[in-house]
Amino acid sequence: MSIQNRFPDAYDPSSLRAIVTPSAFARQNLFYLQEAGHIRLRRSHAGLQRSRLDSYLIVQVAAGSGVLRYDGREFALTAGQCFWVDCRRPHGYRSSPDDPWELRWVHFNGRSAPGFYGLFGDAAPVFTPTDAASVARRLDAILRAARRWDTPAELNASAEIAALLAEIVTDRARAADSGTLTADRLDEVRAYLIEHCTEELTLDAVAARFYISKYYLARSFKRRYGETMIACVNSARLDAAKQLLRYTDLRLGEIARQCGFREQSYFTRRFREAEGQTANEYRRAWRGRT
């Protein structure tokens, strides 16, 4: 679809925009696409100002330069940079009058979108991806899907959005780690927690083992993995419990003890919170009838 806009002389004729309507299935279950585009400006114009728009926006500056205004802050943008914003907040962006830009973008939403945006964090909405070509390929693939727009295209667009978000969030985590604990060091801590999850673990003991300040370790771990250290340990304990539920006849109290839960009641509560069913219901469902 050729681009429709209020400034027809400002855009190169090759510019494209696709506005689509997601299906009810997509709204309930997927990252769903709202709009995608690739524009080349021949001259700058008044720019854009929005707020209270139920959408998330990722933009890549392919060429040129401009400015992003977001939540009362202003950020300069140059070729190779991207930004990700929550469009419910006040935002706007415009090209430099002397250096008209070329942009790729995607507007999307979905039930998991706020969680991914939380992992990204908006303290610095502008970022420079490690692999700008990969980001461009994914945005181009999303636009191609939008221009076809049928059920397979909608699924493909959702998959590309998910992959794009994972790439951005992982990139942001690596960048944060480069100024703090190394990713390898944190991976080592996480592997230790999982391997020793059935033992009694404390933050003080783990920090001392790795010669790291416990507060520094806790902050760095949460930033890299999106969960606390105790949440990581509890997940590993539940994984171990599932093995025993499915392949042994041990009582719940013994399973709780072997997996590092000090009390059966705590194990029962955490299992139900995680699985939406009791441990006994899980056991019966997975074992089936014999």
Order of alpha helices (4+ residues) and beta strands (2+ residues): beta-alpha-beta-beta-beta-beta-beta-beta-beta-beta-alpha-beta-alpha-alpha-alpha-alpha-alpha-alpha-alpha-alpha-alpha
